[in-house]
């Protein structure tokens, strides 16, 4: 559900650390997710190694490892910093992500 997913993302979000791009904003993020949802590309998304870095009344910063498994057999491991912020409507949303490291694995056992 793209709308539910985007409800977790602030309109002012910025994503840093994407190869060959300075940053991504909300509409860039939405366009990427739309393609993944529409083409049913994502098989699973898991998180591990959560480490809280900062906590304030309206912000939470943490490091986390994300594993994206595609239906094609490809896997992407991402280590990133994330900042959530409680916005004016009292909903917590992602306002910033910084990709620290990523590793792409092509699993050819499952797919040609």
C-alpha positions as a Markdown table, in Angstrom:
| # | Residue | x | y | z |
|---|---|---|---|---|
| 1 | Unk | 0.0 | 0.0 | 0.0 |
| 2 | Unk | 2.0 | 3.0 | -1.3 |
| 3 | Unk | -0.2 | 5.6 | 0.4 |
| 4 | Unk | 0.2 | 3.9 | 3.8 |
| 5 | Unk | 4.0 | 3.7 | 3.2 |
| 6 | Unk | 4.3 | 7.3 | 2.2 |
| 7 | Unk | 2.3 | 8.3 | 5.3 |
| 8 | Unk | 5.4 | 7.3 | 7.3 |
| 9 | Unk | 7.6 | 9.7 | 5.3 |
| 10 | Unk | 7.7 | 13.5 | 5.9 |
| 11 | Unk | 7.1 | 15.8 | 2.9 |
| 12 | Unk | 10.4 | 17.5 | 4.0 |
| 13 | Unk | 12.4 | 14.2 | 4.0 |
| 14 | Unk | 16.0 | 14.2 | 2.6 |
| 15 | Unk | 17.9 | 11.0 | 1.8 |
| 16 | Unk | 21.7 | 11.2 | 1.5 |
| 17 | Unk | 24.3 | 8.7 | 0.4 |
| 18 | Unk | 22.5 | 7.4 | -2.8 |
| 19 | Unk | 25.2 | 6.7 | -5.4 |
| 20 | Unk | 25.4 | 9.3 | -8.1 |
| 21 | Unk | 22.9 | 11.6 | -6.4 |
| 22 | Unk | 23.3 | 14.5 | -4.0 |
| 23 | Unk | 20.0 | 13.7 | -2.2 |
| 24 | Unk | 16.5 | 12.4 | -2.7 |
| 25 | Unk | 13.3 | 14.3 | -1.5 |
| 26 | Unk | 9.8 | 13.1 | -0.9 |
| 27 | Unk | 8.7 | 12.9 | -4.5 |
| 28 | Unk | 11.8 | 11.1 | -5.5 |
| 29 | Unk | 11.2 | 8.6 | -2.7 |
| 30 | Unk | 7.6 | 8.2 | -3.7 |
| 31 | Unk | 8.5 | 7.6 | -7.4 |
| 32 | Unk | 11.0 | 4.9 | -6.5 |
| 33 | Unk | 8.5 | 3.2 | -4.1 |
| 34 | Unk | 5.7 | 3.4 | -6.7 |
| 35 | Unk | 7.9 | 1.6 | -9.2 |
| 36 | Unk | 8.7 | -1.1 | -6.7 |
| 37 | Unk | 5.1 | -1.5 | -5.6 |
| 38 | Unk | 3.7 | -1.4 | -9.1 |
| 39 | Unk | 6.1 | -4.0 | -10.4 |
| 40 | Unk | 5.9 | -6.1 | -7.3 |
| 41 | Unk | 9.7 | -6.0 | -7.0 |
| 42 | Unk | 10.1 | -6.2 | -3.2 |
| 43 | Unk | 9.9 | -9.7 | -1.7 |
| 44 | Unk | 10.9 | -8.7 | 1.9 |
| 45 | Unk | 12.3 | -5.9 | 4.0 |
| 46 | Unk | 13.9 | -6.6 | 7.3 |
| 47 | Unk | 15.7 | -4.6 | 9.9 |
| 48 | Unk | 18.4 | -5.4 | 12.5 |
| 49 | Unk | 21.1 | -3.9 | 14.7 |
| 50 | Unk | 19.0 | -0.9 | 15.9 |
| 51 | Unk | 21.2 | 1.5 | 17.9 |
| 52 | Unk | 19.5 | 4.7 | 19.3 |
| 53 | Unk | 21.8 | 7.7 | 18.9 |
| 54 | Unk | 19.6 | 10.7 | 20.0 |
| 55 | Unk | 16.3 | 11.2 | 21.7 |
| 56 | Unk | 14.5 | 14.6 | 22.1 |
| 57 | Unk | 10.9 | 15.4 | 22.7 |
| 58 | Unk | 10.1 | 15.5 | 19.0 |
| 59 | Unk | 13.0 | 13.7 | 17.4 |
| 60 | Unk | 14.6 | 10.3 | 17.4 |
| 61 | Unk | 17.8 | 9.4 | 15.7 |
| 62 | Unk | 19.1 | 5.9 | 15.3 |
| 63 | Unk | 21.4 | 3.6 | 13.2 |
| 64 | Unk | 19.9 | 0.5 | 11.6 |
| 65 | Unk | 20.7 | -2.2 | 9.1 |
| 66 | Unk | 18.2 | -2.8 | 6.4 |
| 67 | Unk | 18.0 | -5.8 | 4.1 |
| 68 | Unk | 15.9 | -5.5 | 0.9 |
| 69 | Unk | 15.2 | -8.8 | -0.8 |
| 70 | Unk | 13.9 | -8.4 | -4.4 |
| 71 | Unk | 11.7 | -11.0 | -6.2 |
| 72 | Unk | 14.5 | -11.3 | -8.7 |
| 73 | Unk | 16.8 | -12.8 | -6.1 |
| 74 | Unk | 18.9 | -9.6 | -5.6 |
| 75 | Unk | 19.6 | -8.5 | -2.1 |
| 76 | Unk | 20.7 | -5.1 | -0.9 |
| 77 | Unk | 22.2 | -4.6 | 2.6 |
| 78 | Unk | 22.1 | -1.0 | 3.8 |
| 79 | Unk | 23.6 | 0.5 | 7.0 |
| 80 | Unk | 22.0 | 3.9 | 7.6 |
| 81 | Unk | 21.2 | 6.6 | 10.1 |
| 82 | Unk | 17.6 | 7.6 | 10.3 |
| 83 | Unk | 15.9 | 10.6 | 12.0 |
| 84 | Unk | 12.2 | 10.5 | 12.9 |
| 85 | Unk | 10.3 | 13.6 | 13.8 |
| 86 | Unk | 6.9 | 14.1 | 15.4 |
| 87 | Unk | 5.2 | 16.5 | 13.0 |
| 88 | Unk | 2.5 | 19.1 | 13.6 |
| 89 | Unk | -0.2 | 16.4 | 13.2 |
| 90 | Unk | 1.5 | 14.4 | 16.0 |
| 91 | Unk | 2.5 | 11.6 | 13.6 |
| 92 | Unk | 6.1 | 10.4 | 13.6 |
| 93 | Unk | 7.7 | 10.4 | 10.2 |
| 94 | Unk | 11.1 | 9.9 | 8.6 |
| 95 | Unk | 12.7 | 13.3 | 8.0 |
| 96 | Unk | 16.2 | 12.2 | 7.1 |
| 97 | Unk | 18.1 | 9.1 | 6.1 |
| 98 | Unk | 21.8 | 8.9 | 5.5 |
| 99 | Unk | 23.1 | 5.8 | 3.9 |
| 100 | Unk | 26.5 | 4.9 | 5.4 |
| 101 | Unk | 27.3 | 1.7 | 3.5 |
| 102 | Unk | 25.4 | -0.6 | 1.1 |
| 103 | Unk | 26.2 | -3.9 | -0.5 |
| 104 | Unk | 24.4 | -5.4 | -3.5 |
| 105 | Unk | 24.3 | -9.2 | -3.9 |
| 106 | Unk | 23.0 | -10.9 | -7.0 |
| 107 | Unk | 21.6 | -14.3 | -6.1 |
| 108 | Unk | 21.8 | -16.3 | -9.3 |
| 109 | Unk | 20.8 | -19.6 | -7.7 |
| 110 | Unk | 17.1 | -18.6 | -7.8 |
| 111 | Unk | 16.9 | -16.7 | -11.1 |
| 112 | Unk | 18.6 | -16.7 | -14.5 |
